[in-house]
Amino acid sequence: MTIAVQAPSERAARLRSLSLELTTRCQFTCPGHCYAEAGPTQGHGSMTDDDWRRVIDEAAVLGTDTVQFIGGEPTLHPAFTGLVHHALGHGLRVRVYSNLFRVRAEHWALYARPDVRLATSYYSSDPAEHDRITGRRGSQDSTRANLIEAVRRSIPVRVAVIGSGERAEQARAYLLRLGVKDVTVSPVRAVGNAAAPSVVPSTSQLCGRCADGKAVVLPDGRVAVCEIDRFLTGGSVKDGSLAAVLSSPRWRQLAAGIPRSAGPCPPDCSPNDDSCGPSSGDTCDPADG
């Protein structure tokens, strides 16, 4: 199915940042944390490489500033490097949210570019606890080693410590000692693997800035208002254009129905580097860049 890239209509929502969830495959399972319910046995979804390139083309036409590649682990998608270069070719800024379990040489070269930013999650300064949370033995050793390598290469990394309380603050202090300069603490949200089976998906876990100049394309082409609450979808880029989804009555209805919150949103849903983080205490208006 060929879908022409459309110029934004007057009614289309302004899109400042777009997250592309390339895959739900990941080396980790994060049985009590992962909002995407990703894992080693998951697939890349039904979006083709051409589909992803078209969405990036449309995002550029819509005036998007930043494209964020997420997963799962986005670097496991076979077209990851090519898609990053495709976005950069449009003059877009790129942010890669990786678990940093494995980093290929070509990816280090990408992360060193001034128009690419890197982010990751961290769970504990204690290796055993960290590995228990990720469901993968040796995960903390690998992520820590690659954080140290990023610091050595002078590659800025934004790290979100997922948790709360004293242990989370200990992990934050530990990362700062390693030389990581941008470390925030984000609570575990009751979605995905962190939600009890009986819990009905709810907007109560959102920061209230979803669909406010941002959107997320999932591996099957559905367009969601936020990485966290993926049950709120307004259409599919497999069936039509991104502009058509963002200008649809369904999308406007979803955006209007999300309760505003005075609290900050976590790094997962604030792809621009100059947007807020939980440690700042600010609300999370879309960053102007």
N, C-alpha and C positions, 0 to 999 in steps of 0.2 A: 504494500500500500504506500503510495507516494503522497506526502502531505507537503504542500508549499509553505515556505516560511512567510508568515504574515506580519505586516507592520502592526504595531499596537493600535487598537481602536481607542477612542476617547474614553470608553467605558472600562477598558482593561485596567486591572490593578497594576500599580507601579511595582516593578520587580527590581529590587536592589541586589538581592543575593539569592542564589539558587543552589540547593544541595542535591547532589546526584548520588543516590544509593546504588552503586554499581552492582553489588552482590550481597547475599546474606551468608556467603562462605567466610569462615574465620578460623584461625588456628585455636581460638578459645571458645568455650561454651558459656562462661560467666553465668552459671546456673541460677544465681540469685540477683543478677544485676542487668543483663543485656535487654535493652528495650526492643531490639530488633529480633530477638530470639535466633541469633545467628549461631553458626557452628561449622565444624569440619565437614559434615555431610551435606550441608546446604548447597544450593546451586546459585547460578548467576541470574536467574530470572528469564523473562521472555523478551526483554529489550535487546535488540541487535546492536552491533557497533554503529551501524548507520543510524539507528534510532537515536542513540546517545549523541552522535555528532549533530544530527538535526536539532535536537533539543538545545545543544550548546549554541548552534547558529541562531535559533529563535531567541534564546536568552540575550544574546548580543544585540539583536534587533530591538528587544524590549528595554534596552538601556541598563541591563544588569551590570553591576560592578564586579562582583565576586562570585565565582563558582567553587563550591566546596565538594570534594570527593569523599564519600563516606561508605560504610558498609554495615555489617560485616567488616572485612578487611579489604579496602578498595584496591590495594596493590596486588591482590590475588586475581583480579580480573585480567584476562589476557590482553585487553586493549587499554589498560590503565595508562601506560606511558603515552601512547598515541593520543588518547583523549585529553590528557593534560596539555600536550603540545597543541592540540586543536583549540582548546580554550585560550591558551596563551597567544595563539595566532590571531585571535580576535581582539587582543589587547585586554583581555580580562585578567583580573587577579585570581590566583588559585590558592585554595587552602586544602591541604590533605590531612584528614583525620585518620591516623594509622595507629595500630597497637604497638608498632616498632618492635615486633617480635623478630622479624627478619627484614633486613634492608639490603637490597641489591645495589651494586656499584652505580648503575644507571640512575637509581632513585636518589642516591646521595647527590649526584650531579643536578638532578631536578630541584631538590630541596635547597641547594645552594643558590638558586636563582633569586634575585631580589623581588620578583613578582610572584613567588611561591612562598606560602607560609605552611608550617608544619604544626600539628597538634596531636596530642595523645592523652590517654587516661592512665592513671596510676591508682593503686588500691591500698597499698600498705608498705611501710618501711620494713616490715617483717616478711622475709621471703616465703615462709610457709603459709602465712595468711594470704599474701598476695596470690600465690599459686592456687590456694583453695578457692579463692574468689573467681579466678579466671578459668579454673578447671584444667589447667595445663601446667605440669611440672616444669620448672625452669623458666617460667614466663617472666618472673621478676628479674632474674639474672640477665635475660636477653634484652628486655626493655631498658633496664638500667644501663647496660653496656652501650646500647645505641643512643641513649640520652647523653652519656658521657662522650660518645663519638660526635654527636651533634654539637655539643659544647666545644669540643676540640676543633671542629671545623668552623666554629663561629656561626652556626646555623641556629637562628632563634626557634625555640619550641615552646608552644603554649601547652601546659600540662594541667589537666583537671584531676585533682584527687577526689575520687568518688567515695563519699562517706561523710561522717560527721564526728564531732567530739574530739577527744584528746588524741586518739590514734590517727585521725585524719590530719590534725595539726602537726603531729610528729612526722608524718609522711611529707607534709609540705615543707617543714623545716629541713628534713633530710634532702629533699630535692634542691632546695635553695643552696645547701652546702655543696651539692654536686656542681653547682654553677648554673643551674637552670634559673632564669630570671623571672619568668612569667608562670607562676603557679597559683591556682585558685582551688578552692574547696567547693564541691558540689554535692548536694544530698542525693541519695538513692531515690529515684522516683518510682512509684508503685505502678509501673507499666511493664509490659513484656514479661521477662522472667522474674522480675521483682514483684509482680502482682500475684495475689492468691488466685487460684483457679476460679473461685466464686466471685471475684471482683469484676464488676461491669466497668468497661472503659469509661473514663470520666475526664472532663476538662479541668477538674480540680488540681491535676498535677502539672498544669501548664502555667507559664509565667504571664500569659495574657498578651504576648506580642506576636502570636502566631498569625500568619497570613498578612502581617503588617510589612509589606515590601519584601516578603520572602516566601519561598515555597520549596517543596521537596518532591523529587521524582523518585518513586520506588522502583525496584527491579522489574516489576511487571508493567510499568508505565503509568500507574495511578499517581495522581498529583495530590500530595497531602499538605496540610497547613503547617506541619511541624514534624521534626524527626521523632519527637517523643510520642505524640498522639497520632499515630498513623491511621487510626480508624476514621479520622476526619478527612475524607478525600472528596475532591470536587470534580473529578473527571479523569480522563486518561489521555496521554499523548500518543497512545497506540491507536486511538480512535479519531483524534483530531490534533489541532495545534496547541501549543502551550498557551498562546494568546487567547484562543477560544475558551480554554479551561478557566483562565484567570478573569475573563470578562463574562463568565456564565452566571446566571442567577444562583445556581447552586454554590459557587465559590463565594459570592457576596453574602449569601445566607450564612455560610459557615463562618466567615470573618466577623459578621455582625453578632453571631451567637457565642463568641469566645469571651468569657468574662475577663475584664482588665484586672490586673493585679498590681499592687504597689511594690511587690517584692522583685528581686533580681532574677534573671534567668540564667541557667547554667551555660558553660562554654559550648556545650553540644549544639545549642540552638542560637549561637551568636557568631556567625562565621567571620565577620570583619574584625580585624585585629584591634581596632579602636573602639569596639563595642564593650559593654560592661561585663564584668565577671562577679561572681558571688562575693568575693572578698572586698569589693569596692563599696557595696551597699547602695549602689545606684540602681535606678530602674533601667530597663533595657530597651530604650528607643533605638530604632535602626541607626546604625552608624552612617554618617555622611561620607566617610572615607576622606 
